[in-house]
Amino acid sequence: LQPCVRDIRPDHLFFDTSDRLSALIDFGAADVDCVATDLARLASEWLGRDAGARTTALDAYQEIRPLTP
């Protein structure tokens, strides 16, 4: 468990001109939770039902921060 946004979605993320995250807004639902809740919501909102895109996204995330059961 760790601090999580718990309502992360594309319209809460802002990027600069080089496609780097520059701002994250709306922390009203933030709380301590499993990071999987943030990953699942963002994948659902951003990638829809594209299983290949979801796998690619999770693989990229795990290169930075490995997930455990």
PyMOL Python script that loads the backbone (N, CA, C, O; Angstrom):
from pymol import cmd

cmd.read_pdbstr("""\
ATOM      1  N   LEU A   1       0.832  -1.183   0.000  1.00  0.00           N
ATOM      2  CA  LEU A   1       0.000   0.000   0.000  1.00  0.00           C
ATOM      3  C   LEU A   1       0.875   1.244   0.000  1.00  0.00           C
ATOM      4  O   LEU A   1       1.957   1.279   0.586  1.00  0.00           O
ATOM      5  N   GLN A   2       0.365   2.260  -0.679  1.00  0.00           N
ATOM      6  CA  GLN A   2       1.104   3.518  -0.762  1.00  0.00           C
ATOM      7  C   GLN A   2       0.117   4.621  -1.137  1.00  0.00           C
ATOM      8  O   GLN A   2      -1.014   4.320  -1.519  1.00  0.00           O
ATOM      9  N   PRO A   3       0.514   5.888  -1.037  1.00  0.00           N
ATOM     10  CA  PRO A   3      -0.380   6.964  -1.464  1.00  0.00           C
ATOM     11  C   PRO A   3      -0.721   6.802  -2.952  1.00  0.00           C
ATOM     12  O   PRO A   3       0.161   6.570  -3.779  1.00  0.00           O
ATOM     13  N   CYS A   4      -2.008   6.927  -3.276  1.00  0.00           N
ATOM     14  CA  CYS A   4      -2.491   6.799  -4.649  1.00  0.00           C
ATOM     15  C   CYS A   4      -3.484   7.908  -4.939  1.00  0.00           C
ATOM     16  O   CYS A   4      -4.152   8.403  -4.031  1.00  0.00           O
ATOM     17  N   VAL A   5      -3.583   8.294  -6.186  1.00  0.00           N
ATOM     18  CA  VAL A   5      -4.534   9.318  -6.605  1.00  0.00           C
ATOM     19  C   VAL A   5      -5.958   8.760  -6.537  1.00  0.00           C
ATOM     20  O   VAL A   5      -6.871   9.464  -6.104  1.00  0.00           O
ATOM     21  N   ARG A   6      -6.158   7.533  -6.948  1.00  0.00           N
ATOM     22  CA  ARG A   6      -7.419   6.800  -6.928  1.00  0.00           C
ATOM     23  C   ARG A   6      -8.496   7.366  -7.850  1.00  0.00           C
ATOM     24  O   ARG A   6      -9.626   6.879  -7.834  1.00  0.00           O
ATOM     25  N   ASP A   7      -8.183   8.357  -8.632  1.00  0.00           N
ATOM     26  CA  ASP A   7      -9.117   8.884  -9.631  1.00  0.00           C
ATOM     27  C   ASP A   7      -8.306   9.399 -10.813  1.00  0.00           C
ATOM     28  O   ASP A   7      -8.632  10.427 -11.405  1.00  0.00           O
ATOM     29  N   ILE A   8      -7.244   8.669 -11.147  1.00  0.00           N
ATOM     30  CA  ILE A   8      -6.363   9.132 -12.207  1.00  0.00           C
ATOM     31  C   ILE A   8      -7.002   8.821 -13.555  1.00  0.00           C
ATOM     32  O   ILE A   8      -7.403   7.690 -13.829  1.00  0.00           O
ATOM     33  N   ARG A   9      -7.083   9.836 -14.371  1.00  0.00           N
ATOM     34  CA  ARG A   9      -7.672   9.703 -15.707  1.00  0.00           C
ATOM     35  C   ARG A   9      -7.011  10.729 -16.615  1.00  0.00           C
ATOM     36  O   ARG A   9      -6.415  11.688 -16.127  1.00  0.00           O
ATOM     37  N   PRO A  10      -7.105  10.546 -17.910  1.00  0.00           N
ATOM     38  CA  PRO A  10      -6.397  11.430 -18.842  1.00  0.00           C
ATOM     39  C   PRO A  10      -6.678  12.919 -18.648  1.00  0.00           C
ATOM     40  O   PRO A  10      -5.770  13.735 -18.809  1.00  0.00           O
ATOM     41  N   ASP A  11      -7.915  13.294 -18.306  1.00  0.00           N
ATOM     42  CA  ASP A  11      -8.189  14.726 -18.164  1.00  0.00           C
ATOM     43  C   ASP A  11      -7.633  15.310 -16.869  1.00  0.00           C
ATOM     44  O   ASP A  11      -7.796  16.506 -16.629  1.00  0.00           O
ATOM     45  N   HIS A  12      -6.986  14.515 -16.034  1.00  0.00           N
ATOM     46  CA  HIS A  12      -6.323  15.011 -14.834  1.00  0.00           C
ATOM     47  C   HIS A  12      -4.808  15.123 -15.031  1.00  0.00           C
ATOM     48  O   HIS A  12      -4.089  15.520 -14.114  1.00  0.00           O
ATOM     49  N   LEU A  13      -4.331  14.776 -16.218  1.00  0.00           N
ATOM     50  CA  LEU A  13      -2.895  14.815 -16.519  1.00  0.00           C
ATOM     51  C   LEU A  13      -2.624  15.879 -17.576  1.00  0.00           C
ATOM     52  O   LEU A  13      -3.332  15.960 -18.580  1.00  0.00           O
ATOM     53  N   PHE A  14      -1.611  16.685 -17.351  1.00  0.00           N
ATOM     54  CA  PHE A  14      -1.226  17.717 -18.306  1.00  0.00           C
ATOM     55  C   PHE A  14       0.224  17.508 -18.710  1.00  0.00           C
ATOM     56  O   PHE A  14       1.079  17.219 -17.874  1.00  0.00           O
ATOM     57  N   PHE A  15       0.487  17.657 -19.993  1.00  0.00           N
ATOM     58  CA  PHE A  15       1.811  17.415 -20.540  1.00  0.00           C
ATOM     59  C   PHE A  15       2.367  18.676 -21.172  1.00  0.00           C
ATOM     60  O   PHE A  15       1.617  19.491 -21.711  1.00  0.00           O
ATOM     61  N   ASP A  16       3.695  18.840 -21.107  1.00  0.00           N
ATOM     62  CA  ASP A  16       4.313  19.984 -21.767  1.00  0.00           C
ATOM     63  C   ASP A  16       4.538  19.660 -23.244  1.00  0.00           C
ATOM     64  O   ASP A  16       4.134  18.596 -23.713  1.00  0.00           O
ATOM     65  N   THR A  17       5.170  20.555 -23.964  1.00  0.00           N
ATOM     66  CA  THR A  17       5.334  20.379 -25.410  1.00  0.00           C
ATOM     67  C   THR A  17       6.241  19.212 -25.780  1.00  0.00           C
ATOM     68  O   THR A  17       6.221  18.762 -26.925  1.00  0.00           O
ATOM     69  N   SER A  18       7.032  18.716 -24.843  1.00  0.00           N
ATOM     70  CA  SER A  18       7.889  17.564 -25.127  1.00  0.00           C
ATOM     71  C   SER A  18       7.251  16.265 -24.641  1.00  0.00           C
ATOM     72  O   SER A  18       7.935  15.249 -24.518  1.00  0.00           O
ATOM     73  N   ASP A  19       5.933  16.291 -24.361  1.00  0.00           N
ATOM     74  CA  ASP A  19       5.177  15.123 -23.916  1.00  0.00           C
ATOM     75  C   ASP A  19       5.598  14.595 -22.552  1.00  0.00           C
ATOM     76  O   ASP A  19       5.397  13.418 -22.251  1.00  0.00           O
ATOM     77  N   ARG A  20       6.176  15.451 -21.736  1.00  0.00           N
ATOM     78  CA  ARG A  20       6.504  15.078 -20.353  1.00  0.00           C
ATOM     79  C   ARG A  20       5.387  15.546 -19.445  1.00  0.00           C
ATOM     80  O   ARG A  20       4.844  16.635 -19.634  1.00  0.00           O
ATOM     81  N   LEU A  21       5.037  14.731 -18.458  1.00  0.00           N
ATOM     82  CA  LEU A  21       4.008  15.107 -17.501  1.00  0.00           C
ATOM     83  C   LEU A  21       4.442  16.382 -16.785  1.00  0.00           C
ATOM     84  O   LEU A  21       5.521  16.432 -16.195  1.00  0.00           O
ATOM     85  N   SER A  22       3.600  17.411 -16.837  1.00  0.00           N
ATOM     86  CA  SER A  22       3.941  18.673 -16.196  1.00  0.00           C
ATOM     87  C   SER A  22       3.020  19.005 -15.024  1.00  0.00           C
ATOM     88  O   SER A  22       3.379  19.814 -14.168  1.00  0.00           O
ATOM     89  N   ALA A  23       1.831  18.387 -14.976  1.00  0.00           N
ATOM     90  CA  ALA A  23       0.918  18.653 -13.868  1.00  0.00           C
ATOM     91  C   ALA A  23      -0.057  17.490 -13.705  1.00  0.00           C
ATOM     92  O   ALA A  23      -0.405  16.804 -14.666  1.00  0.00           O
ATOM     93  N   LEU A  24      -0.479  17.294 -12.481  1.00  0.00           N
ATOM     94  CA  LEU A  24      -1.464  16.286 -12.124  1.00  0.00           C
ATOM     95  C   LEU A  24      -2.451  16.986 -11.205  1.00  0.00           C
ATOM     96  O   LEU A  24      -2.048  17.572 -10.200  1.00  0.00           O
ATOM     97  N   ILE A  25      -3.744  16.934 -11.532  1.00  0.00           N
ATOM     98  CA  ILE A  25      -4.738  17.652 -10.735  1.00  0.00           C
ATOM     99  C   ILE A  25      -5.778  16.695 -10.173  1.00  0.00           C
ATOM    100  O   ILE A  25      -5.842  15.527 -10.557  1.00  0.00           O
ATOM    101  N   ASP A  26      -6.587  17.208  -9.264  1.00  0.00           N
ATOM    102  CA  ASP A  26      -7.744  16.539  -8.665  1.00  0.00           C
ATOM    103  C   ASP A  26      -7.341  15.399  -7.745  1.00  0.00           C
ATOM    104  O   ASP A  26      -7.381  14.226  -8.117  1.00  0.00           O
ATOM    105  N   PHE A  27      -6.960  15.772  -6.555  1.00  0.00           N
ATOM    106  CA  PHE A  27      -6.545  14.796  -5.548  1.00  0.00           C
ATOM    107  C   PHE A  27      -7.656  14.509  -4.535  1.00  0.00           C
ATOM    108  O   PHE A  27      -7.380  14.029  -3.435  1.00  0.00           O
ATOM    109  N   GLY A  28      -8.905  14.796  -4.895  1.00  0.00           N
ATOM    110  CA  GLY A  28     -10.026  14.623  -3.977  1.00  0.00           C
ATOM    111  C   GLY A  28     -10.227  13.202  -3.497  1.00  0.00           C
ATOM    112  O   GLY A  28     -10.722  12.993  -2.389  1.00  0.00           O
ATOM    113  N   ALA A  29      -9.861  12.229  -4.294  1.00  0.00           N
ATOM    114  CA  ALA A  29     -10.044  10.820  -3.915  1.00  0.00           C
ATOM    115  C   ALA A  29      -8.757  10.193  -3.384  1.00  0.00           C
ATOM    116  O   ALA A  29      -8.743   9.009  -3.050  1.00  0.00           O
ATOM    117  N   ALA A  30      -7.679  10.967  -3.301  1.00  0.00           N
ATOM    118  CA  ALA A  30      -6.384  10.424  -2.891  1.00  0.00           C
ATOM    119  C   ALA A  30      -6.464   9.782  -1.512  1.00  0.00           C
ATOM    120  O   ALA A  30      -7.129  10.281  -0.604  1.00  0.00           O
ATOM    121  N   ASP A  31      -5.766   8.660  -1.388  1.00  0.00           N
ATOM    122  CA  ASP A  31      -5.732   7.927  -0.127  1.00  0.00           C
ATOM    123  C   ASP A  31      -4.664   6.843  -0.254  1.00  0.00           C
ATOM    124  O   ASP A  31      -4.078   6.670  -1.323  1.00  0.00           O
ATOM    125  N   VAL A  32      -4.417   6.137   0.796  1.00  0.00           N
ATOM    126  CA  VAL A  32      -3.495   5.007   0.760  1.00  0.00           C
ATOM    127  C   VAL A  32      -4.262   3.823   0.176  1.00  0.00           C
ATOM    128  O   VAL A  32      -5.352   3.484   0.638  1.00  0.00           O
ATOM    129  N   ASP A  33      -3.682   3.207  -0.835  1.00  0.00           N
ATOM    130  CA  ASP A  33      -4.344   2.089  -1.514  1.00  0.00           C
ATOM    131  C   ASP A  33      -3.278   1.313  -2.281  1.00  0.00           C
ATOM    132  O   ASP A  33      -2.092   1.635  -2.210  1.00  0.00           O
ATOM    133  N   CYS A  34      -3.700   0.312  -2.995  1.00  0.00           N
ATOM    134  CA  CYS A  34      -2.819  -0.468  -3.854  1.00  0.00           C
ATOM    135  C   CYS A  34      -2.631   0.294  -5.172  1.00  0.00           C
ATOM    136  O   CYS A  34      -3.606   0.771  -5.753  1.00  0.00           O
ATOM    137  N   VAL A  35      -1.414   0.407  -5.635  1.00  0.00           N
ATOM    138  CA  VAL A  35      -1.124   1.139  -6.861  1.00  0.00           C
ATOM    139  C   VAL A  35      -1.888   0.557  -8.056  1.00  0.00           C
ATOM    140  O   VAL A  35      -2.101   1.250  -9.051  1.00  0.00           O
ATOM    141  N   ALA A  36      -2.290  -0.682  -7.962  1.00  0.00           N
ATOM    142  CA  ALA A  36      -3.037  -1.310  -9.054  1.00  0.00           C
ATOM    143  C   ALA A  36      -4.340  -0.570  -9.346  1.00  0.00           C
ATOM    144  O   ALA A  36      -4.820  -0.599 -10.479  1.00  0.00           O
ATOM    145  N   THR A  37      -4.920   0.092  -8.346  1.00  0.00           N
ATOM    146  CA  THR A  37      -6.155   0.837  -8.605  1.00  0.00           C
ATOM    147  C   THR A  37      -5.905   1.990  -9.562  1.00  0.00           C
ATOM    148  O   THR A  37      -6.706   2.226 -10.467  1.00  0.00           O
ATOM    149  N   ASP A  38      -4.814   2.706  -9.377  1.00  0.00           N
ATOM    150  CA  ASP A  38      -4.468   3.797 -10.299  1.00  0.00           C
ATOM    151  C   ASP A  38      -4.136   3.254 -11.680  1.00  0.00           C
ATOM    152  O   ASP A  38      -4.578   3.807 -12.687  1.00  0.00           O
ATOM    153  N   LEU A  39      -3.364   2.179 -11.735  1.00  0.00           N
ATOM    154  CA  LEU A  39      -2.993   1.609 -13.030  1.00  0.00           C
ATOM    155  C   LEU A  39      -4.212   1.093 -13.786  1.00  0.00           C
ATOM    156  O   LEU A  39      -4.330   1.303 -14.993  1.00  0.00           O
ATOM    157  N   ALA A  40      -5.112   0.425 -13.088  1.00  0.00           N
ATOM    158  CA  ALA A  40      -6.299  -0.122 -13.740  1.00  0.00           C
ATOM    159  C   ALA A  40      -7.200   0.975 -14.282  1.00  0.00           C
ATOM    160  O   ALA A  40      -7.675   0.870 -15.412  1.00  0.00           O
ATOM    161  N   ARG A  41      -7.445   2.019 -13.509  1.00  0.00           N
ATOM    162  CA  ARG A  41      -8.301   3.108 -13.973  1.00  0.00           C
ATOM    163  C   ARG A  41      -7.676   3.809 -15.171  1.00  0.00           C
ATOM    164  O   ARG A  41      -8.353   4.051 -16.170  1.00  0.00           O
ATOM    165  N   LEU A  42      -6.402   4.135 -15.082  1.00  0.00           N
ATOM    166  CA  LEU A  42      -5.755   4.842 -16.180  1.00  0.00           C
ATOM    167  C   LEU A  42      -5.725   3.977 -17.442  1.00  0.00           C
ATOM    168  O   LEU A  42      -5.985   4.480 -18.535  1.00  0.00           O
ATOM    169  N   ALA A  43      -5.419   2.707 -17.311  1.00  0.00           N
ATOM    170  CA  ALA A  43      -5.414   1.815 -18.483  1.00  0.00           C
ATOM    171  C   ALA A  43      -6.798   1.730 -19.094  1.00  0.00           C
ATOM    172  O   ALA A  43      -6.936   1.759 -20.317  1.00  0.00           O
ATOM    173  N   SER A  44      -7.817   1.628 -18.273  1.00  0.00           N
ATOM    174  CA  SER A  44      -9.186   1.537 -18.772  1.00  0.00           C
ATOM    175  C   SER A  44      -9.593   2.811 -19.505  1.00  0.00           C
ATOM    176  O   SER A  44     -10.173   2.752 -20.589  1.00  0.00           O
ATOM    177  N   GLU A  45      -9.286   3.959 -18.910  1.00  0.00           N
ATOM    178  CA  GLU A  45      -9.679   5.242 -19.498  1.00  0.00           C
ATOM    179  C   GLU A  45      -8.868   5.576 -20.749  1.00  0.00           C
ATOM    180  O   GLU A  45      -9.410   6.113 -21.715  1.00  0.00           O
ATOM    181  N   TRP A  46      -7.582   5.262 -20.735  1.00  0.00           N
ATOM    182  CA  TRP A  46      -6.705   5.711 -21.810  1.00  0.00           C
ATOM    183  C   TRP A  46      -6.590   4.681 -22.937  1.00  0.00           C
ATOM    184  O   TRP A  46      -6.496   5.047 -24.108  1.00  0.00           O
ATOM    185  N   LEU A  47      -6.597   3.409 -22.583  1.00  0.00           N
ATOM    186  CA  LEU A  47      -6.314   2.374 -23.570  1.00  0.00           C
ATOM    187  C   LEU A  47      -7.536   1.554 -23.962  1.00  0.00           C
ATOM    188  O   LEU A  47      -7.491   0.795 -24.929  1.00  0.00           O
ATOM    189  N   GLY A  48      -8.617   1.702 -23.223  1.00  0.00           N
ATOM    190  CA  GLY A  48      -9.835   0.961 -23.544  1.00  0.00           C
ATOM    191  C   GLY A  48      -9.610  -0.542 -23.478  1.00  0.00           C
ATOM    192  O   GLY A  48      -8.955  -1.042 -22.563  1.00  0.00           O
ATOM    193  N   ARG A  49     -10.156  -1.253 -24.449  1.00  0.00           N
ATOM    194  CA  ARG A  49     -10.094  -2.720 -24.437  1.00  0.00           C
ATOM    195  C   ARG A  49      -8.915  -3.284 -25.233  1.00  0.00           C
ATOM    196  O   ARG A  49      -8.864  -4.486 -25.494  1.00  0.00           O
ATOM    197  N   ASP A  50      -7.985  -2.439 -25.614  1.00  0.00           N
ATOM    198  CA  ASP A  50      -6.832  -2.875 -26.407  1.00  0.00           C
ATOM    199  C   ASP A  50      -5.859  -3.652 -25.517  1.00  0.00           C
ATOM    200  O   ASP A  50      -5.025  -3.056 -24.835  1.00  0.00           O
ATOM    201  N   ALA A  51      -5.968  -4.972 -25.527  1.00  0.00           N
ATOM    202  CA  ALA A  51      -5.147  -5.822 -24.656  1.00  0.00           C
ATOM    203  C   ALA A  51      -3.661  -5.648 -24.923  1.00  0.00           C
ATOM    204  O   ALA A  51      -2.865  -5.662 -23.984  1.00  0.00           O
ATOM    205  N   GLY A  52      -3.273  -5.484 -26.174  1.00  0.00           N
ATOM    206  CA  GLY A  52      -1.861  -5.296 -26.503  1.00  0.00           C
ATOM    207  C   GLY A  52      -1.308  -4.008 -25.917  1.00  0.00           C
ATOM    208  O   GLY A  52      -0.192  -3.976 -25.399  1.00  0.00           O
ATOM    209  N   ALA A  53      -2.100  -2.945 -26.005  1.00  0.00           N
ATOM    210  CA  ALA A  53      -1.673  -1.664 -25.442  1.00  0.00           C
ATOM    211  C   ALA A  53      -1.577  -1.746 -23.921  1.00  0.00           C
ATOM    212  O   ALA A  53      -0.668  -1.169 -23.323  1.00  0.00           O
ATOM    213  N   ARG A  54      -2.506  -2.455 -23.297  1.00  0.00           N
ATOM    214  CA  ARG A  54      -2.455  -2.614 -21.843  1.00  0.00           C
ATOM    215  C   ARG A  54      -1.209  -3.388 -21.416  1.00  0.00           C
ATOM    216  O   ARG A  54      -0.554  -3.027 -20.438  1.00  0.00           O
ATOM    217  N   THR A  55      -0.889  -4.441 -22.143  1.00  0.00           N
ATOM    218  CA  THR A  55       0.310  -5.229 -21.836  1.00  0.00           C
ATOM    219  C   THR A  55       1.558  -4.378 -21.996  1.00  0.00           C
ATOM    220  O   THR A  55       2.447  -4.412 -21.146  1.00  0.00           O
ATOM    221  N   THR A  56       1.632  -3.618 -23.077  1.00  0.00           N
ATOM    222  CA  THR A  56       2.778  -2.735 -23.317  1.00  0.00           C
ATOM    223  C   THR A  56       2.909  -1.713 -22.192  1.00  0.00           C
ATOM    224  O   THR A  56       4.011  -1.461 -21.705  1.00  0.00           O
ATOM    225  N   ALA A  57       1.792  -1.128 -21.781  1.00  0.00           N
ATOM    226  CA  ALA A  57       1.818  -0.126 -20.711  1.00  0.00           C
ATOM    227  C   ALA A  57       2.280  -0.727 -19.389  1.00  0.00           C
ATOM    228  O   ALA A  57       3.109  -0.134 -18.699  1.00  0.00           O
ATOM    229  N   LEU A  58       1.759  -1.887 -19.031  1.00  0.00           N
ATOM    230  CA  LEU A  58       2.176  -2.519 -17.778  1.00  0.00           C
ATOM    231  C   LEU A  58       3.637  -2.941 -17.816  1.00  0.00           C
ATOM    232  O   LEU A  58       4.344  -2.821 -16.815  1.00  0.00           O
ATOM    233  N   ASP A  59       4.095  -3.435 -18.959  1.00  0.00           N
ATOM    234  CA  ASP A  59       5.508  -3.798 -19.096  1.00  0.00           C
ATOM    235  C   ASP A  59       6.391  -2.568 -18.910  1.00  0.00           C
ATOM    236  O   ASP A  59       7.426  -2.643 -18.248  1.00  0.00           O
ATOM    237  N   ALA A  60       5.991  -1.437 -19.491  1.00  0.00           N
ATOM    238  CA  ALA A  60       6.768  -0.199 -19.353  1.00  0.00           C
ATOM    239  C   ALA A  60       6.779   0.264 -17.900  1.00  0.00           C
ATOM    240  O   ALA A  60       7.817   0.684 -17.390  1.00  0.00           O
ATOM    241  N   TYR A  61       5.630   0.190 -17.232  1.00  0.00           N
ATOM    242  CA  TYR A  61       5.557   0.572 -15.823  1.00  0.00           C
ATOM    243  C   TYR A  61       6.488  -0.299 -14.987  1.00  0.00           C
ATOM    244  O   TYR A  61       7.217   0.200 -14.129  1.00  0.00           O
ATOM    245  N   GLN A  62       6.456  -1.608 -15.246  1.00  0.00           N
ATOM    246  CA  GLN A  62       7.246  -2.530 -14.440  1.00  0.00           C
ATOM    247  C   GLN A  62       8.749  -2.394 -14.671  1.00  0.00           C
ATOM    248  O   GLN A  62       9.540  -2.831 -13.835  1.00  0.00           O
ATOM    249  N   GLU A  63       9.149  -1.803 -15.776  1.00  0.00           N
ATOM    250  CA  GLU A  63      10.579  -1.533 -15.972  1.00  0.00           C
ATOM    251  C   GLU A  63      11.063  -0.496 -14.971  1.00  0.00           C
ATOM    252  O   GLU A  63      12.228  -0.501 -14.575  1.00  0.00           O
ATOM    253  N   ILE A  64      10.168   0.390 -14.565  1.00  0.00           N
ATOM    254  CA  ILE A  64      10.525   1.451 -13.603  1.00  0.00           C
ATOM    255  C   ILE A  64      10.241   1.014 -12.174  1.00  0.00           C
ATOM    256  O   ILE A  64      11.044   1.246 -11.271  1.00  0.00           O
ATOM    257  N   ARG A  65       9.088   0.379 -11.979  1.00  0.00           N
ATOM    258  CA  ARG A  65       8.677  -0.042 -10.641  1.00  0.00           C
ATOM    259  C   ARG A  65       7.989  -1.392 -10.751  1.00  0.00           C
ATOM    260  O   ARG A  65       6.803  -1.446 -11.077  1.00  0.00           O
ATOM    261  N   PRO A  66       8.694  -2.474 -10.490  1.00  0.00           N
ATOM    262  CA  PRO A  66       8.101  -3.807 -10.613  1.00  0.00           C
ATOM    263  C   PRO A  66       6.882  -3.992  -9.705  1.00  0.00           C
ATOM    264  O   PRO A  66       6.851  -3.523  -8.568  1.00  0.00           O
ATOM    265  N   LEU A  67       5.894  -4.682 -10.239  1.00  0.00           N
ATOM    266  CA  LEU A  67       4.692  -5.016  -9.474  1.00  0.00           C
ATOM    267  C   LEU A  67       4.861  -6.398  -8.857  1.00  0.00           C
ATOM    268  O   LEU A  67       5.547  -7.257  -9.410  1.00  0.00           O
ATOM    269  N   THR A  68       4.239  -6.597  -7.726  1.00  0.00           N
ATOM    270  CA  THR A  68       4.264  -7.903  -7.081  1.00  0.00           C
ATOM    271  C   THR A  68       2.834  -8.347  -6.806  1.00  0.00           C
ATOM    272  O   THR A  68       1.936  -7.512  -6.700  1.00  0.00           O
ATOM    273  N   PRO A  69       2.617  -9.645  -6.690  1.00  0.00           N
ATOM    274  CA  PRO A  69       1.252 -10.108  -6.376  1.00  0.00           C
ATOM    275  C   PRO A  69       0.769  -9.542  -5.068  1.00  0.00           C
ATOM    276  O   PRO A  69      -0.353  -9.825  -4.650  1.00  0.00           O
TER     277      PRO A  69
END
""", "prot")
cmd.dss("prot")
cmd.show_as("cartoon", "prot")
cmd.util.cbc("prot")
cmd.orient("prot")
